[in-house]
Amino acid sequence: MSILSRNVNELWANVLTETLKRLGLTTAVICPGSRSTPLAVSFAIASPEIEAISILDERSAAFFALGRAKATGLPTAVVCTSGTAGANFYSCVIEARESRVPLLLLTADRPPELRECHSGQTIDQLKLYGNYPNWQTELALPSYDINILAYLRQTLVHAWERCLYPVPGVVHLNIPFRDPLSPISDGVNFSHLQPSFDSEEFFSPLINRGWNSTSAFTPIPQQWLNCSRGIIIAGVAQPQKPQDYCSAIAKLSQILQWPVLGEGLSPIRNYQEYNPHLISTYDIILRNPELAKQLAPEMVIQIGDMPTSKELRSWLSNTQARRWVIDKSGENLDPLHGQTTHLHLSIEELVKDSPLPTPNSPLPYLQKWCTTEAKIRAAVDEKMAKIEEFVESKVAWLLSVKLPKKTPLFISNSMPVRDVEFFWKPSNFQVCPFFNRGANGIDGTLSTALGIAHQNQSSVMLTGDLALLHDTNGFLIRNKFIGHLSIVLINNNGGGIFEMLPIAKFDPPFEEFFATPQDIDFAQLCATYSIEHELITSWGHLQQKLTQLPNKGIRVLELRTNRKADAQWRRENLPKFSFD
């Protein structure tokens, strides 16, 4: 193959894109600008293996790339020009770091002689994202020297690996270019390079190899096996192989005869058949002081990040049980600062060689958990099925029982993630939950959801009005988007989560400075972007829209609710379920 070019910049960019293609890059998101011209042109005409997508807004572009990386498990590249363009990636960089998602940021820059001299569109882009990237460097100025091109190739190999190993995250490459930026001749004769690029020798080192690490066999600790009052917490997680993940947790539960407290933002509630000891109503159970006392554990195994539930966190802090965290990263996943041991391996590795035990009658402690779960689960489901008026909490429950099998579902932060944790009913529908719980912000929610849904199964997003409004530029992706996204919009005209906080009692300033109602007509907003909009008028109406999702397009299904009434409903009903 030949990648010879009309100027040094084009050659440099072509070696870059060819290297990334061979490493496994499938998507490059390109933001418009001049200094990044060599990269944009090269990605735009690269082989079909790399899909190049043009997105105007840099923040939206980064979050769309984040969604693609979540869906594929591979790094997605994002390209921008010099100046403040790269600064718009910052909130996404933070989220990718905290949620361990691989992103490759390619920020074009002016050459050294045009810096710090008031040359236009120039800022200090070195270490622009502080300590958030896994790795960051500035590439050398483009050169046609074969040794410098080899340096470029190997730097990209290292960058790709640092995106993925040992913990997925962000790599930032700052890339300076001199003129000419367009693919016009600069008078350089590249004929001496022809032999190198007409053979496969130059790119032969590019075997997409994993990080060279092996985990020694770790047997299940004997102290776990000897404990009859232990719990397993399946926390916030987005595993690439959810079936294997859920199966491994179920195996550990069977070996230990411990219940599994399954967070709604874990796939475990959507693979119910794997785990007969699944507890989905733990937040409600622990609101009953007597039950919380009776069910206090001696040992706790936490798999992945701690669940959202404040009730659970408070209970764990009060019980002071001995805890273990199972997670391959080297990160501290114990926000409670307890007596905790970190086992740096995956749950799949832990149970891989452990035989299943002979089935026995459940231990009394396990039986107490399972009996309580069955009673409260039945009460929640019966209550939800009978609700006729629009109550926000029912939306999450309805999605759990009506979404088509294996639907990707992006869940926005604030109240939607909490309603999913409270009310999501376990099933075997294998719904795939996605979320941005690294930094728990509302930045880029729409763009992330579109990135997940792009070239994927028809997908759904659950969001409130403020989170959607915060990222409406995501709708600009509509002409590049391939697939379908249904946005279930809970419009309570403000920040419903603040209604659950003590500040809600102080108005002023609550309504203006915390609830921040925007009074937006979403039908008109959608029309501006040529997005389909439909006002949902009943639960049956919403159910009909969710049962069979379209194959293409973006639509907003709006439910109008009363945030004060919804907050009061949660305060009154959540404790009732565990006392009835």
Secondary structure as UniProt FT lines:
FT   HELIX           8..23
FT   STRAND          27..30
FT   TURN            35..36
FT   HELIX           37..44
FT   TURN            48..49
FT   STRAND          51..54
FT   HELIX           58..72
FT   STRAND          76..80
FT   HELIX           83..89
FT   HELIX           90..99
FT   STRAND          103..109
FT   HELIX           112..114
FT   TURN            120..121
FT   TURN            126..131
FT   STRAND          135..138
FT   HELIX           146..164
FT   STRAND          170..176
FT   HELIX           191..193
FT   HELIX           194..197
FT   TURN            201..205
FT   HELIX           222..225
FT   STRAND          230..234
FT   HELIX           242..256
FT   STRAND          260..262
FT   TURN            264..265
FT   HELIX           267..270
FT   HELIX           272..274
FT   TURN            276..277
FT   STRAND          278..279
FT   HELIX           282..285
FT   TURN            286..287
FT   HELIX           289..294
FT   STRAND          299..303
FT   HELIX           310..319
FT   STRAND          322..326
FT   TURN            335..336
FT   STRAND          340..343
FT   HELIX           347..351
FT   TURN            352..353
FT   HELIX           364..386
FT   HELIX           392..402
FT   TURN            405..406
FT   STRAND          408..411
FT   TURN            413..414
FT   HELIX           415..423
FT   STRAND          432..434
FT   TURN            443..444
FT   HELIX           445..453
FT   TURN            454..455
FT   STRAND          459..464
FT   HELIX           465..469
FT   TURN            470..471
FT   HELIX           472..479
FT   STRAND          484..491
FT   HELIX           496..500
FT   HELIX           502..505
FT   TURN            507..509
FT   HELIX           511..515
FT   HELIX           522..528
FT   TURN            529..530
FT   STRAND          532..535
FT   HELIX           539..547
FT   STRAND          553..560
FT   HELIX           563..579
//
